[in-house]
Amino acid sequence: MEKRNQTGTGNFILLGFTEDSDLQSLLFGLFLSMYLTTVFGNLLIILTIISDPHLHTPMYFFLSSLSLADIAFTSTTIPKSLLNIHTQTKIITYAGCITQIFFFIVFGCLDNLLLTVMAYDRFVAICHPLHYVVIMNYRICGNLILESWLVSVMGSLPETLTILRLSFCTNTEIPHYFCDLPEVLKVACSDTLINNIVVYSVTIILGVIPLTGILFSYSQIFTSILRISSADGKYKAFSTCGSHLLVVSLFYGTGLGVYLSSVATMSSKMSLIASVIYNMVTPMLNPFIYTLRNRDMKGALRRLLGNMGSVSEGAMARPS
């Protein structure tokens, strides 16, 4: 195959999941339903939190930010994959691939950091309840969100910019449904040592370190919960943390598995399956996990849907 220079000309070919047209139709329906569920489910969480004054607290402020990040995270990959399946094309341009990598890493890192911030919020609420209002004030919460965005962008830049130094063959085939960085590095025609060093470094800084912070926070939280004498108090504390821990397990377990596994040892098929879990399944499940396990969210959601139903009935009953 002919080598391509570094000017950004040429295309990549995303092989996706299968060549079987029947299976592609099935996957199109499955991915479309998952994407719509993710978007509308997370939008419903955001609207519920905005509409209910009782949910205007740091915990739900961070949750709405996580929902927004999840929508953006899935939107960087699934629409392009759906378009490729629908049009029976597998091509993505060099510029499109680099752009997809940049935003995928930005929103992936943002998810990491928001999950860490949410763990810190629960740590302060349970371990230092008397100081919670002072520590988690509106200014601090706003700064935590802003810093999460800035760190995510700064973390994505070195991983993306170092790709520009690589050469690729024309019409390079990538065994994935999107431009996943480890898979792109595998098909480079030039040495990727610097890129792999950057990937591992950024993953440790923006993946492993936040996860360590989450685990430390929850070790302190569980110690504090065990000291609570009331059974009802223990249940309430566990219920506010259980859903968050479930999301953390799903997201980190698959995401870090892809980026910390050696690019040489992890198969493309395993990477593909892991990517589906943390890029599609986890963002889709978040609305269900956070609403079904949270009484405040369930109550606010019922009120929102009731108000929407009343408005709809009033509009239909209004004479023309």
C-alpha positions in Angstrom: 0.0 0.0 0.0 1.2 3.5 -0.8 2.3 5.6 2.1 0.5 8.9 2.7 2.3 12.0 3.8 1.4 14.0 6.9 -0.6 16.7 5.1 -3.9 15.0 6.1 -4.9 13.7 2.7 -6.5 10.3 2.2 -9.1 8.3 4.2 -9.5 5.6 6.8 -11.8 2.6 6.4 -13.8 1.7 9.5 -14.5 -2.0 9.2 -17.1 -2.0 11.9 -18.6 -5.2 13.3 -19.5 -7.3 10.3 -19.8 -7.5 6.5 -23.2 -9.3 6.7 -25.9 -7.0 5.5 -28.6 -8.6 7.6 -26.5 -8.2 10.7 -25.7 -4.7 9.8 -29.4 -3.9 9.6 -29.9 -5.4 13.0 -26.9 -3.4 14.4 -28.3 -0.2 12.9 -31.6 -0.7 14.7 -29.9 -1.7 17.9 -27.4 1.3 17.9 -30.1 3.8 16.9 -32.3 2.7 19.8 -29.4 2.8 22.2 -28.4 6.3 21.0 -31.9 7.7 21.2 -32.3 6.1 24.7 -29.1 7.7 25.8 -29.9 11.2 24.4 -33.5 11.3 25.6 -32.8 9.6 28.9 -30.0 12.0 29.8 -31.9 15.0 28.6 -34.8 13.9 30.9 -32.4 13.8 33.8 -31.2 17.4 33.0 -34.8 18.7 32.6 -35.9 17.0 35.8 -33.1 18.5 37.8 -33.6 22.0 36.3 -37.4 21.9 36.9 -37.3 20.8 40.6 -35.9 23.3 43.1 -35.4 20.5 45.6 -32.7 19.1 43.3 -30.7 22.3 43.0 -27.9 20.8 45.1 -24.2 20.1 44.2 -24.9 16.3 43.8 -27.6 16.9 41.2 -25.6 19.7 39.6 -22.8 17.3 39.0 -25.2 14.6 37.8 -26.7 16.9 35.2 -23.2 17.8 34.0 -22.4 14.0 33.7 -25.6 13.5 31.7 -24.6 16.3 29.3 -21.1 14.8 29.0 -22.6 11.4 28.2 -24.7 12.8 25.4 -21.7 14.5 23.9 -19.5 11.3 24.5 -21.8 9.1 22.5 -22.5 11.7 19.8 -18.8 11.7 18.8 -19.0 8.1 17.5 -22.5 6.7 17.1 -24.0 9.1 14.5 -21.0 8.5 12.2 -21.3 4.7 12.7 -25.0 4.8 12.0 -24.4 6.9 8.8 -21.8 4.4 7.6 -24.1 1.5 8.1 -27.1 3.3 6.5 -25.1 4.4 3.4 -23.1 1.2 3.2 -19.9 3.1 3.3 -17.0 2.7 5.7 -14.9 5.8 4.9 -13.9 8.5 7.3 -11.5 11.2 6.3 -8.2 11.8 7.9 -9.4 15.1 9.3 -12.6 13.5 10.5 -10.7 10.8 12.2 -8.4 13.2 14.1 -11.4 15.3 15.1 -13.3 12.2 16.3 -10.3 11.1 18.4 -9.9 14.6 19.9 -13.5 15.0 21.1 -13.8 11.3 22.1 -10.9 11.8 24.5 -12.2 15.1 25.7 -15.6 13.8 26.7 -14.1 10.5 27.9 -11.8 12.4 30.3 -14.6 14.7 31.3 -16.7 11.6 32.3 -13.7 10.4 34.4 -13.3 13.7 36.2 -17.0 14.3 36.8 -17.2 10.8 38.4 -14.3 11.8 40.6 -15.9 15.1 41.5 -19.2 13.2 42.4 -17.2 10.8 44.6 -15.6 13.8 46.4 -19.1 15.4 46.8 -20.4 12.2 48.5 -17.2 12.0 50.6 -17.8 15.6 52.0 -21.6 15.0 52.4 -21.1 11.8 54.5 -17.8 12.2 56.2 -18.1 16.0 56.9 -21.8 16.8 56.9 -21.6 19.8 59.2 -19.1 21.5 56.8 -20.8 20.4 53.5 -22.6 23.7 52.7 -19.4 25.6 53.3 -17.1 23.3 51.4 -19.4 22.6 48.4 -20.7 26.1 47.8 -21.8 27.3 44.3 -18.5 28.9 43.5 -16.5 25.7 44.3 -18.9 23.6 42.3 -18.7 25.9 39.3 -14.9 25.9 39.5 -14.8 22.1 39.7 -16.9 21.8 36.5 -14.8 24.4 34.7 -11.5 22.8 35.8 -12.8 19.4 34.6 -13.5 20.8 31.2 -10.1 22.5 31.0 -8.1 19.5 32.1 -10.0 17.3 29.7 -9.2 19.5 26.7 -5.5 19.8 27.8 -5.3 16.1 28.3 -6.7 15.4 24.8 -4.3 17.7 23.0 -1.0 15.8 23.4 -2.7 12.5 22.4 -4.2 14.1 19.3 -1.4 16.3 18.2 1.2 13.5 18.4 -0.9 11.6 15.8 0.0 14.3 13.2 3.6 13.2 13.2 2.7 9.7 12.0 2.4 8.4 8.5 -0.4 6.1 7.3 -1.0 4.1 4.3 -3.8 5.2 1.9 -7.2 3.8 2.7 -6.0 2.2 5.9 -8.4 -0.3 7.4 -9.3 0.1 11.1 -11.1 -2.9 12.7 -13.5 -0.7 14.7 -16.7 1.3 14.4 -14.9 4.6 15.1 -11.4 6.0 15.2 -10.3 4.6 18.5 -6.8 5.8 19.3 -5.2 2.5 20.2 -6.5 1.0 16.9 -5.4 3.9 14.9 -1.9 3.6 16.3 -1.8 -0.1 15.4 -2.2 0.8 11.6 0.4 3.6 11.5 3.3 3.1 9.0 5.8 4.9 11.3 7.2 4.4 14.8 4.5 4.9 17.5 6.8 4.7 20.6 6.3 8.4 21.5 2.5 8.1 20.9 2.3 5.0 23.2 4.2 6.8 25.9 1.9 9.8 25.7 -1.2 7.5 25.7 0.0 5.7 28.9 1.0 8.9 30.6 -2.3 10.7 29.9 -4.3 7.6 30.9 -2.4 7.3 34.2 -2.8 11.0 35.0 -6.5 11.4 33.9 -7.6 7.8 34.4 -5.8 5.9 37.1 -5.2 8.9 39.5 -8.9 9.9 39.4 -9.9 6.3 40.0 -7.5 6.2 43.0 -9.2 9.3 44.3 -12.6 7.7 43.9 -11.5 4.5 45.7 -10.0 6.5 48.5 -13.2 8.6 48.9 -15.4 5.5 49.1 -13.1 3.8 51.6 -13.6 6.8 53.9 -17.3 6.8 53.1 -17.8 3.2 54.0 -15.9 3.6 57.2 -18.2 6.5 58.1 -21.3 4.6 57.1 -20.5 1.7 59.3 -20.3 4.0 62.3 -23.9 5.2 61.7 -26.1 3.6 64.3 -29.4 4.0 62.5 -30.3 1.3 60.0 -32.3 3.9 58.0 -29.4 6.2 57.9 -27.1 3.5 56.7 -29.6 2.6 53.9 -29.9 6.2 52.8 -26.1 6.7 52.7 -25.6 3.4 50.8 -28.4 4.2 48.3 -26.8 7.6 47.3 -23.5 5.9 46.7 -24.5 2.6 45.2 -25.6 3.9 41.8 -22.4 6.0 41.5 -20.2 3.0 42.2 -22.1 0.9 39.6 -21.4 3.5 36.9 -17.8 3.8 38.0 -17.3 0.1 37.8 -18.8 -0.2 34.3 -17.0 2.9 32.9 -13.5 2.4 34.4 -13.5 -1.4 34.1 -13.8 -1.3 30.3 -12.3 2.1 29.5 -9.0 1.6 31.4 -8.9 -2.0 30.1 -8.6 -0.6 26.5 -6.1 2.2 27.2 -3.9 0.4 29.7 -3.7 -2.9 27.9 -0.7 -3.3 25.6 -1.7 -2.4 22.1 0.2 -5.5 21.0 -1.6 -7.9 23.3 -5.2 -6.7 23.4 -7.1 -8.0 20.4 -9.1 -5.7 18.2 -12.3 -7.7 18.9 -11.9 -7.4 22.6 -11.2 -3.6 22.2 -14.4 -3.4 20.1 -16.5 -5.1 22.7 -15.1 -3.0 25.6 -15.6 0.2 23.6 -19.3 -0.7 23.1 -19.7 -1.1 26.8 -18.1 2.2 27.9 -19.1 4.3 24.9 -22.7 3.0 24.4 -24.0 0.8 27.2 -22.8 2.9 30.2 -24.1 6.3 29.0 -27.4 4.6 28.1 -27.7 2.9 31.6 -26.8 6.1 33.6 -30.4 7.6 33.5 -31.9 4.3 34.7 -29.3 3.7 37.3 -29.5 7.2 38.8 -33.3 7.5 38.6 -34.5 4.0 39.6 -32.1 3.9 42.7 -32.9 7.5 43.8 -36.2 8.4 45.5 -35.7 12.1 45.1 -35.1 11.7 41.3 -38.1 9.4 41.0 -40.4 11.8 42.7 -39.1 14.8 40.7 -39.5 12.8 37.5 -43.0 11.9 38.3 -43.9 15.5 39.0 -42.2 16.6 35.7 -44.1 14.0 33.6 -47.3 14.9 35.4 -46.8 18.6 34.6 -46.0 17.8 31.0 -49.1 15.6 30.8 -51.3 18.4 32.2 -49.9 21.0 29.7 -50.5 18.5 26.9 -54.1 17.9 27.9 -54.7 21.6 28.3 -53.4 22.3 24.8 -55.6 19.6 23.3 -58.7 20.8 25.2 -58.2 24.4 24.1 -60.7 25.4 21.4 -59.2 26.3 18.0 
